[in-house]
Amino acid sequence: MTPSIVSEDVAAIAEALGPEPDAVLEEMHDRAEREGFPHVGPTVGGWLALLARLVDAERAFEFGSGFGYSAYWIARELPTDGEVVLTEVDEDELDLAAEYFASAGLAQRARFVHGDALETVDRVDGPFDLVVIDNEKDRYRAAFDAVRPKVASGGVVLADNAVTAGHVDAAAVRAVLAGERRPGATDASRGIGEYLARVREDDDFTSALLPLGEGVCVSVRR
């Protein structure tokens, strides 16, 4: 089951209030839960869809796509000529994402790129209205710096696991964000803390925490 930083009641209300998942999303969610595959779940997925709609997103980019769960929520909100770029180092996962998108008639709204996301973003033209960062936690800051010049005015950057994840400790993240030394902190915790400090200090972005799922940092370009 996907860990959450909120109570079951809050998560259930957020899921019930959010956009209705279709049959493919439900299949993807069940697969992730069954296999213990990390994914944002329907509570955060609903927010991805809402934010895509709020900014009238036409193009999106995702660092680390797995089998496409997050990107699928976004793709449903794009215009027919819109595009979300999925990146994944595991070719089997990317192939599975392509199958899910094709089964829902959404393949024309997606580009599936096998390889390192930080290398991919350099080869793909912007601007992007919506960016999702969900790759290796110690590379979040590098991902933001790589995509930053391509984020459209008013565009949104979302970073998952802003509070917790497998190797992310909230107390360590808080310490790093406060500029304190935290002996024994994992690379993932330091990476998240450094990312949050980076976007907080960027005068071109306004950031806030969405306290659902495992925590999502939402940064909007002014």
PyRosetta script that sets phi, psi and omega in degrees:
from pyrosetta import init, pose_from_sequence

init()
pose = pose_from_sequence("MTPSIVSEDVAAIAEALGPEPDAVLEEMHDRAEREGFPHVGPTVGGWLALLARLVDAERAFEFGSGFGYSAYWIARELPTDGEVVLTEVDEDELDLAAEYFASAGLAQRARFVHGDALETVDRVDGPFDLVVIDNEKDRYRAAFDAVRPKVASGGVVLADNAVTAGHVDAAAVRAVLAGERRPGATDASRGIGEYLARVREDDDFTSALLPLGEGVCVSVRR")
pose.set_psi(1, 141.5)
pose.set_omega(1, -179.4)
pose.set_phi(2, -67.5)
pose.set_psi(2, 123.6)
pose.set_omega(2, 178.2)
pose.set_phi(3, -63.0)
pose.set_psi(3, 153.8)
pose.set_omega(3, 178.8)
pose.set_phi(4, -140.7)
pose.set_psi(4, 146.8)
pose.set_omega(4, 178.9)
pose.set_phi(5, -89.6)
pose.set_psi(5, -0.4)
pose.set_omega(5, 177.7)
pose.set_phi(6, -115.4)
pose.set_psi(6, 167.1)
pose.set_omega(6, -178.7)
pose.set_phi(7, -68.7)
pose.set_psi(7, 162.8)
pose.set_omega(7, 177.8)
pose.set_phi(8, -60.7)
pose.set_psi(8, -36.2)
pose.set_omega(8, -179.4)
pose.set_phi(9, -65.2)
pose.set_psi(9, -45.5)
pose.set_omega(9, -179.9)
pose.set_phi(10, -64.1)
pose.set_psi(10, -44.2)
pose.set_omega(10, 179.8)
pose.set_phi(11, -61.7)
pose.set_psi(11, -40.6)
pose.set_omega(11, -179.0)
pose.set_phi(12, -66.1)
pose.set_psi(12, -40.3)
pose.set_omega(12, 178.3)
pose.set_phi(13, -66.4)
pose.set_psi(13, -43.0)
pose.set_omega(13, 179.6)
pose.set_phi(14, -61.3)
pose.set_psi(14, -40.9)
pose.set_omega(14, 179.4)
pose.set_phi(15, -67.4)
pose.set_psi(15, -41.8)
pose.set_omega(15, -178.9)
pose.set_phi(16, -67.0)
pose.set_psi(16, -33.0)
pose.set_omega(16, -176.9)
pose.set_phi(17, -81.7)
pose.set_psi(17, -25.3)
pose.set_omega(17, -174.4)
pose.set_phi(18, -76.4)
pose.set_psi(18, 179.6)
pose.set_omega(18, 179.9)
pose.set_phi(19, -58.8)
pose.set_psi(19, 147.4)
pose.set_omega(19, -178.3)
pose.set_phi(20, -76.6)
pose.set_psi(20, 123.9)
pose.set_omega(20, 175.6)
pose.set_phi(21, -71.4)
pose.set_psi(21, 147.9)
pose.set_omega(21, 176.3)
pose.set_phi(22, -89.4)
pose.set_psi(22, -176.9)
pose.set_omega(22, -175.2)
pose.set_phi(23, -63.3)
pose.set_psi(23, -34.9)
pose.set_omega(23, -179.5)
pose.set_phi(24, -69.4)
pose.set_psi(24, -43.4)
pose.set_omega(24, 177.6)
pose.set_phi(25, -61.4)
pose.set_psi(25, -39.6)
pose.set_omega(25, 178.4)
pose.set_phi(26, -64.5)
pose.set_psi(26, -38.9)
pose.set_omega(26, 177.4)
pose.set_phi(27, -64.9)
pose.set_psi(27, -41.8)
pose.set_omega(27, 178.9)
pose.set_phi(28, -64.5)
pose.set_psi(28, -43.1)
pose.set_omega(28, 179.0)
pose.set_phi(29, -62.3)
pose.set_psi(29, -45.3)
pose.set_omega(29, 179.4)
pose.set_phi(30, -61.5)
pose.set_psi(30, -39.2)
pose.set_omega(30, 179.2)
pose.set_phi(31, -63.3)
pose.set_psi(31, -45.3)
pose.set_omega(31, -179.9)
pose.set_phi(32, -62.6)
pose.set_psi(32, -44.1)
pose.set_omega(32, 179.1)
pose.set_phi(33, -64.1)
pose.set_psi(33, -41.7)
pose.set_omega(33, -178.3)
pose.set_phi(34, -65.9)
pose.set_psi(34, -39.7)
pose.set_omega(34, -175.9)
pose.set_phi(35, -95.1)
pose.set_psi(35, -1.9)
pose.set_omega(35, -177.6)
pose.set_phi(36, 67.1)
pose.set_psi(36, 30.9)
pose.set_omega(36, -178.3)
pose.set_phi(37, -85.5)
pose.set_psi(37, 127.0)
pose.set_omega(37, -178.3)
pose.set_phi(38, -65.7)
pose.set_psi(38, 129.5)
pose.set_omega(38, 176.9)
pose.set_phi(39, -153.2)
pose.set_psi(39, 163.7)
pose.set_omega(39, -172.7)
pose.set_phi(40, -74.4)
pose.set_psi(40, -20.5)
pose.set_omega(40, -179.0)
pose.set_phi(41, 77.3)
pose.set_psi(41, 170.3)
pose.set_omega(41, -173.9)
pose.set_phi(42, -68.3)
pose.set_psi(42, -26.6)
pose.set_omega(42, -179.3)
pose.set_phi(43, -66.0)
pose.set_psi(43, -47.9)
pose.set_omega(43, 177.6)
pose.set_phi(44, -76.1)
pose.set_psi(44, -35.3)
pose.set_omega(44, 177.1)
pose.set_phi(45, -55.8)
pose.set_psi(45, -40.9)
pose.set_omega(45, 177.8)
pose.set_phi(46, -62.0)
pose.set_psi(46, -36.2)
pose.set_omega(46, 177.8)
pose.set_phi(47, -71.1)
pose.set_psi(47, -35.2)
pose.set_omega(47, 175.3)
pose.set_phi(48, -59.5)
pose.set_psi(48, -44.0)
pose.set_omega(48, 179.3)
pose.set_phi(49, -64.5)
pose.set_psi(49, -44.1)
pose.set_omega(49, -178.6)
pose.set_phi(50, -63.3)
pose.set_psi(50, -44.9)
pose.set_omega(50, -179.6)
pose.set_phi(51, -66.2)
pose.set_psi(51, -37.5)
pose.set_omega(51, 176.3)
pose.set_phi(52, -59.8)
pose.set_psi(52, -39.5)
pose.set_omega(52, 179.8)
pose.set_phi(53, -72.3)
pose.set_psi(53, -40.2)
pose.set_omega(53, -177.7)
pose.set_phi(54, -61.7)
pose.set_psi(54, -36.6)
pose.set_omega(54, -179.1)
pose.set_phi(55, -95.6)
pose.set_psi(55, 8.1)
pose.set_omega(55, -177.7)
pose.set_phi(56, 50.6)
pose.set_psi(56, 49.4)
pose.set_omega(56, -174.9)
pose.set_phi(57, -60.5)
pose.set_psi(57, 134.4)
pose.set_omega(57, 173.4)
pose.set_phi(58, -113.2)
pose.set_psi(58, -31.1)
pose.set_omega(58, 179.3)
pose.set_phi(59, -135.2)
pose.set_psi(59, 139.7)
pose.set_omega(59, -178.5)
pose.set_phi(60, -138.0)
pose.set_psi(60, 155.9)
pose.set_omega(60, 179.0)
pose.set_phi(61, -136.9)
pose.set_psi(61, 137.5)
pose.set_omega(61, 179.5)
pose.set_phi(62, -126.1)
pose.set_psi(62, 128.2)
pose.set_omega(62, 174.0)
pose.set_phi(63, -89.5)
pose.set_psi(63, 105.0)
pose.set_omega(63, 179.5)
pose.set_phi(64, 85.6)
pose.set_psi(64, 97.5)
pose.set_omega(64, -170.7)
pose.set_phi(65, -108.9)
pose.set_psi(65, -13.3)
pose.set_omega(65, -176.3)
pose.set_phi(66, 56.2)
pose.set_psi(66, -134.1)
pose.set_omega(66, 177.8)
pose.set_phi(67, -98.5)
pose.set_psi(67, 23.2)
pose.set_omega(67, 165.0)
pose.set_phi(68, 94.1)
pose.set_psi(68, 13.5)
pose.set_omega(68, -175.2)
pose.set_phi(69, -60.2)
pose.set_psi(69, -54.1)
pose.set_omega(69, -178.9)
pose.set_phi(70, -63.0)
pose.set_psi(70, -45.8)
pose.set_omega(70, -177.7)
pose.set_phi(71, -62.6)
pose.set_psi(71, -31.3)
pose.set_omega(71, 179.7)
pose.set_phi(72, -64.5)
pose.set_psi(72, -43.3)
pose.set_omega(72, 177.5)
pose.set_phi(73, -57.3)
pose.set_psi(73, -39.9)
pose.set_omega(73, -178.8)
pose.set_phi(74, -71.2)
pose.set_psi(74, -45.7)
pose.set_omega(74, -175.7)
pose.set_phi(75, -57.1)
pose.set_psi(75, -35.6)
pose.set_omega(75, -178.8)
pose.set_phi(76, -62.1)
pose.set_psi(76, -24.6)
pose.set_omega(76, -176.8)
pose.set_phi(77, -95.4)
pose.set_psi(77, -7.5)
pose.set_omega(77, -178.0)
pose.set_phi(78, -79.4)
pose.set_psi(78, 154.5)
pose.set_omega(78, 172.6)
pose.set_phi(79, -67.1)
pose.set_psi(79, 166.1)
pose.set_omega(79, -176.0)
pose.set_phi(80, -60.6)
pose.set_psi(80, -26.9)
pose.set_omega(80, 177.8)
pose.set_phi(81, -99.0)
pose.set_psi(81, 12.4)
pose.set_omega(81, 177.5)
pose.set_phi(82, -79.8)
pose.set_psi(82, 174.0)
pose.set_omega(82, -177.8)
pose.set_phi(83, -152.3)
pose.set_psi(83, 134.6)
pose.set_omega(83, 168.6)
pose.set_phi(84, -114.5)
pose.set_psi(84, 130.8)
pose.set_omega(84, 180.0)
pose.set_phi(85, -95.8)
pose.set_psi(85, 116.1)
pose.set_omega(85, 177.2)
pose.set_phi(86, -96.8)
pose.set_psi(86, 134.9)
pose.set_omega(86, 177.9)
pose.set_phi(87, -125.0)
pose.set_psi(87, 139.3)
pose.set_omega(87, -177.9)
pose.set_phi(88, -161.2)
pose.set_psi(88, 135.7)
pose.set_omega(88, 178.9)
pose.set_phi(89, -82.3)
pose.set_psi(89, -21.6)
pose.set_omega(89, 178.8)
pose.set_phi(90, -90.4)
pose.set_psi(90, 107.7)
pose.set_omega(90, -174.3)
pose.set_phi(91, -64.3)
pose.set_psi(91, -34.7)
pose.set_omega(91, 179.0)
pose.set_phi(92, -63.7)
pose.set_psi(92, -40.5)
pose.set_omega(92, 178.0)
pose.set_phi(93, -64.4)
pose.set_psi(93, -41.0)
pose.set_omega(93, -179.5)
pose.set_phi(94, -66.3)
pose.set_psi(94, -39.4)
pose.set_omega(94, 176.8)
pose.set_phi(95, -62.1)
pose.set_psi(95, -39.3)
pose.set_omega(95, 178.6)
pose.set_phi(96, -65.1)
pose.set_psi(96, -40.2)
pose.set_omega(96, 176.6)
pose.set_phi(97, -59.1)
pose.set_psi(97, -44.6)
pose.set_omega(97, -179.7)
pose.set_phi(98, -61.5)
pose.set_psi(98, -37.0)
pose.set_omega(98, 178.4)
pose.set_phi(99, -65.8)
pose.set_psi(99, -43.5)
pose.set_omega(99, 179.5)
pose.set_phi(100, -63.0)
pose.set_psi(100, -45.2)
pose.set_omega(100, -179.8)
pose.set_phi(101, -62.6)
pose.set_psi(101, -42.0)
pose.set_omega(101, -179.7)
pose.set_phi(102, -64.2)
pose.set_psi(102, -39.8)
pose.set_omega(102, -178.3)
pose.set_phi(103, -64.5)
pose.set_psi(103, -23.8)
pose.set_omega(103, -179.7)
pose.set_phi(104, -101.2)
pose.set_psi(104, 3.5)
pose.set_omega(104, -178.8)
pose.set_phi(105, 71.9)
pose.set_psi(105, 27.0)
pose.set_omega(105, -177.8)
pose.set_phi(106, -110.4)
pose.set_psi(106, 4.4)
pose.set_omega(106, -175.5)
pose.set_phi(107, -60.3)
pose.set_psi(107, -30.6)
pose.set_omega(107, -178.0)
pose.set_phi(108, -72.1)
pose.set_psi(108, -12.6)
pose.set_omega(108, 178.7)
pose.set_phi(109, -99.3)
pose.set_psi(109, 10.9)
pose.set_omega(109, -175.3)
pose.set_phi(110, -134.1)
pose.set_psi(110, 149.7)
pose.set_omega(110, 170.0)
pose.set_phi(111, -123.4)
pose.set_psi(111, 124.9)
pose.set_omega(111, -175.5)
pose.set_phi(112, -105.0)
pose.set_psi(112, 114.1)
pose.set_omega(112, -174.9)
pose.set_phi(113, -118.3)
pose.set_psi(113, 117.1)
pose.set_omega(113, 177.9)
pose.set_phi(114, -85.3)
pose.set_psi(114, 128.9)
pose.set_omega(114, 178.0)
pose.set_phi(115, 138.2)
pose.set_psi(115, -174.9)
pose.set_omega(115, -178.0)
pose.set_phi(116, -70.2)
pose.set_psi(116, 129.1)
pose.set_omega(116, -175.0)
pose.set_phi(117, -64.3)
pose.set_psi(117, -37.5)
pose.set_omega(117, -178.8)
pose.set_phi(118, -68.6)
pose.set_psi(118, -28.9)
pose.set_omega(118, 174.8)
pose.set_phi(119, -77.7)
pose.set_psi(119, -36.1)
pose.set_omega(119, -179.0)
pose.set_phi(120, -65.1)
pose.set_psi(120, -43.9)
pose.set_omega(120, -175.2)
pose.set_phi(121, -61.4)
pose.set_psi(121, -28.0)
pose.set_omega(121, 177.8)
pose.set_phi(122, -69.9)
pose.set_psi(122, -23.8)
pose.set_omega(122, -176.0)
pose.set_phi(123, -96.6)
pose.set_psi(123, -9.0)
pose.set_omega(123, -176.1)
pose.set_phi(124, -106.2)
pose.set_psi(124, 129.3)
pose.set_omega(124, -179.6)
pose.set_phi(125, -72.5)
pose.set_psi(125, 143.6)
pose.set_omega(125, 171.7)
pose.set_phi(126, -92.2)
pose.set_psi(126, -163.3)
pose.set_omega(126, -2.2)
pose.set_phi(127, -81.4)
pose.set_psi(127, 163.1)
pose.set_omega(127, 176.6)
pose.set_phi(128, -115.4)
pose.set_psi(128, 135.0)
pose.set_omega(128, 178.0)
pose.set_phi(129, -85.7)
pose.set_psi(129, -23.9)
pose.set_omega(129, -177.5)
pose.set_phi(130, -145.0)
pose.set_psi(130, 131.3)
pose.set_omega(130, 179.5)
pose.set_phi(131, -129.5)
pose.set_psi(131, 134.5)
pose.set_omega(131, 175.6)
pose.set_phi(132, -116.9)
pose.set_psi(132, 125.2)
pose.set_omega(132, 177.5)
pose.set_phi(133, -107.2)
pose.set_psi(133, 115.5)
pose.set_omega(133, -177.2)
pose.set_phi(134, -151.5)
pose.set_psi(134, 38.4)
pose.set_omega(134, 178.1)
pose.set_phi(135, -98.5)
pose.set_psi(135, -150.6)
pose.set_omega(135, -179.9)
pose.set_phi(136, -63.0)
pose.set_psi(136, 131.9)
pose.set_omega(136, -171.8)
pose.set_phi(137, -63.4)
pose.set_psi(137, -31.5)
pose.set_omega(137, 179.8)
pose.set_phi(138, -77.6)
pose.set_psi(138, 1.3)
pose.set_omega(138, 178.5)
pose.set_phi(139, -117.1)
pose.set_psi(139, 10.2)
pose.set_omega(139, -179.6)
pose.set_phi(140, -59.7)
pose.set_psi(140, -47.5)
pose.set_omega(140, -177.8)
pose.set_phi(141, -61.9)
pose.set_psi(141, -42.0)
pose.set_omega(141, 178.4)
pose.set_phi(142, -63.0)
pose.set_psi(142, -37.4)
pose.set_omega(142, 178.3)
pose.set_phi(143, -63.9)
pose.set_psi(143, -44.8)
pose.set_omega(143, 179.4)
pose.set_phi(144, -62.0)
pose.set_psi(144, -46.2)
pose.set_omega(144, -179.5)
pose.set_phi(145, -62.2)
pose.set_psi(145, -33.9)
pose.set_omega(145, -179.0)
pose.set_phi(146, -71.5)
pose.set_psi(146, -38.3)
pose.set_omega(146, -175.4)
pose.set_phi(147, -93.1)
pose.set_psi(147, -16.9)
pose.set_omega(147, -173.6)
pose.set_phi(148, -49.4)
pose.set_psi(148, -47.4)
pose.set_omega(148, -178.6)
pose.set_phi(149, -64.7)
pose.set_psi(149, -14.3)
pose.set_omega(149, -175.9)
pose.set_phi(150, -104.8)
pose.set_psi(150, 4.7)
pose.set_omega(150, 177.8)
pose.set_phi(151, -82.9)
pose.set_psi(151, 125.3)
pose.set_omega(151, -177.4)
pose.set_phi(152, -67.4)
pose.set_psi(152, 156.1)
pose.set_omega(152, 172.3)
pose.set_phi(153, -58.5)
pose.set_psi(153, 128.2)
pose.set_omega(153, -175.1)
pose.set_phi(154, 82.5)
pose.set_psi(154, -1.7)
pose.set_omega(154, 180.0)
pose.set_phi(155, -73.1)
pose.set_psi(155, 161.6)
pose.set_omega(155, -175.0)
pose.set_phi(156, -120.7)
pose.set_psi(156, 136.4)
pose.set_omega(156, 173.1)
pose.set_phi(157, -115.9)
pose.set_psi(157, 124.9)
pose.set_omega(157, 179.6)
pose.set_phi(158, -115.9)
pose.set_psi(158, 132.0)
pose.set_omega(158, 178.2)
pose.set_phi(159, -118.6)
pose.set_psi(159, 117.2)
pose.set_omega(159, 179.9)
pose.set_phi(160, -78.0)
pose.set_psi(160, 163.7)
pose.set_omega(160, 178.1)
pose.set_phi(161, 64.1)
pose.set_psi(161, 34.9)
pose.set_omega(161, -179.1)
pose.set_phi(162, -71.7)
pose.set_psi(162, -15.0)
pose.set_omega(162, -179.9)
pose.set_phi(163, -116.6)
pose.set_psi(163, -43.7)
pose.set_omega(163, -175.6)
pose.set_phi(164, -153.4)
pose.set_psi(164, 164.2)
pose.set_omega(164, 174.8)
pose.set_phi(165, -176.8)
pose.set_psi(165, -170.3)
pose.set_omega(165, -176.8)
pose.set_phi(166, -52.6)
pose.set_psi(166, -48.0)
pose.set_omega(166, -178.3)
pose.set_phi(167, -116.0)
pose.set_psi(167, 18.4)
pose.set_omega(167, -179.9)
pose.set_phi(168, -107.1)
pose.set_psi(168, 124.6)
pose.set_omega(168, 179.6)
pose.set_phi(169, -109.9)
pose.set_psi(169, 123.9)
pose.set_omega(169, -174.7)
pose.set_phi(170, -59.5)
pose.set_psi(170, -39.6)
pose.set_omega(170, -179.8)
pose.set_phi(171, -64.1)
pose.set_psi(171, -38.7)
pose.set_omega(171, 178.6)
pose.set_phi(172, -69.1)
pose.set_psi(172, -38.8)
pose.set_omega(172, 177.0)
pose.set_phi(173, -61.5)
pose.set_psi(173, -45.3)
pose.set_omega(173, 179.9)
pose.set_phi(174, -60.8)
pose.set_psi(174, -40.6)
pose.set_omega(174, 179.8)
pose.set_phi(175, -64.9)
pose.set_psi(175, -45.7)
pose.set_omega(175, 179.0)
pose.set_phi(176, -61.6)
pose.set_psi(176, -41.8)
pose.set_omega(176, -179.6)
pose.set_phi(177, -63.7)
pose.set_psi(177, -31.1)
pose.set_omega(177, 179.1)
pose.set_phi(178, -85.7)
pose.set_psi(178, 0.0)
pose.set_omega(178, 179.6)
pose.set_phi(179, 78.6)
pose.set_psi(179, 20.3)
pose.set_omega(179, -178.7)
pose.set_phi(180, -97.7)
pose.set_psi(180, 150.7)
pose.set_omega(180, 175.6)
pose.set_phi(181, -76.9)
pose.set_psi(181, 137.6)
pose.set_omega(181, -179.3)
pose.set_phi(182, -132.1)
pose.set_psi(182, 84.2)
pose.set_omega(182, -179.7)
pose.set_phi(183, -56.5)
pose.set_psi(183, 135.5)
pose.set_omega(183, 178.4)
pose.set_phi(184, 86.1)
pose.set_psi(184, -1.2)
pose.set_omega(184, 178.4)
pose.set_phi(185, -64.6)
pose.set_psi(185, 141.0)
pose.set_omega(185, 179.6)
pose.set_phi(186, -72.2)
pose.set_psi(186, 160.0)
pose.set_omega(186, 176.2)
pose.set_phi(187, -59.3)
pose.set_psi(187, -36.3)
pose.set_omega(187, 180.0)
pose.set_phi(188, -64.6)
pose.set_psi(188, -44.0)
pose.set_omega(188, 179.2)
pose.set_phi(189, -64.0)
pose.set_psi(189, -44.5)
pose.set_omega(189, 177.9)
pose.set_phi(190, -63.1)
pose.set_psi(190, -40.1)
pose.set_omega(190, -179.6)
pose.set_phi(191, -61.6)
pose.set_psi(191, -44.1)
pose.set_omega(191, 179.0)
pose.set_phi(192, -65.4)
pose.set_psi(192, -45.1)
pose.set_omega(192, 179.4)
pose.set_phi(193, -60.3)
pose.set_psi(193, -42.2)
pose.set_omega(193, 179.5)
pose.set_phi(194, -67.7)
pose.set_psi(194, -35.9)
pose.set_omega(194, 177.0)
pose.set_phi(195, -63.7)
pose.set_psi(195, -48.2)
pose.set_omega(195, -178.5)
pose.set_phi(196, -61.3)
pose.set_psi(196, -39.7)
pose.set_omega(196, 177.5)
pose.set_phi(197, -65.0)
pose.set_psi(197, -38.0)
pose.set_omega(197, -179.1)
pose.set_phi(198, -63.5)
pose.set_psi(198, -48.6)
pose.set_omega(198, -177.7)
pose.set_phi(199, -73.1)
pose.set_psi(199, -31.0)
pose.set_omega(199, 178.0)
pose.set_phi(200, -63.0)
pose.set_psi(200, -35.4)
pose.set_omega(200, -175.8)
pose.set_phi(201, -88.2)
pose.set_psi(201, -4.2)
pose.set_omega(201, -178.1)
pose.set_phi(202, -83.4)
pose.set_psi(202, 115.4)
pose.set_omega(202, -176.0)
pose.set_phi(203, -67.7)
pose.set_psi(203, -16.0)
pose.set_omega(203, -179.1)
pose.set_phi(204, -88.7)
pose.set_psi(204, -3.4)
pose.set_omega(204, -178.0)
pose.set_phi(205, -129.2)
pose.set_psi(205, 147.5)
pose.set_omega(205, 170.6)
pose.set_phi(206, -113.8)
pose.set_psi(206, 127.5)
pose.set_omega(206, -173.8)
pose.set_phi(207, -122.0)
pose.set_psi(207, 151.0)
pose.set_omega(207, 175.9)
pose.set_phi(208, -153.8)
pose.set_psi(208, 161.9)
pose.set_omega(208, -179.3)
pose.set_phi(209, -96.4)
pose.set_psi(209, 129.2)
pose.set_omega(209, 169.8)
pose.set_phi(210, -94.8)
pose.set_psi(210, 106.2)
pose.set_omega(210, -173.2)
pose.set_phi(211, -84.8)
pose.set_psi(211, 63.6)
pose.set_omega(211, 173.8)
pose.set_phi(212, -130.5)
pose.set_psi(212, 161.3)
pose.set_omega(212, -179.0)
pose.set_phi(213, 58.8)
pose.set_psi(213, -124.9)
pose.set_omega(213, 177.7)
pose.set_phi(214, -104.4)
pose.set_psi(214, 18.4)
pose.set_omega(214, 178.9)
pose.set_phi(215, 91.3)
pose.set_psi(215, 127.3)
pose.set_omega(215, 179.2)
pose.set_phi(216, -126.8)
pose.set_psi(216, 123.8)
pose.set_omega(216, 173.6)
pose.set_phi(217, -85.0)
pose.set_psi(217, 123.0)
pose.set_omega(217, -179.1)
pose.set_phi(218, -111.0)
pose.set_psi(218, 120.3)
pose.set_omega(218, -178.8)
pose.set_phi(219, -121.7)
pose.set_psi(219, 126.8)
pose.set_omega(219, -177.8)
pose.set_phi(220, -111.5)
pose.set_psi(220, 130.1)
pose.set_omega(220, 176.9)
pose.set_phi(221, -75.4)
pose.set_psi(221, 128.6)
pose.set_omega(221, -178.2)
pose.set_phi(222, -71.9)
pose.dump_pdb("model.pdb")
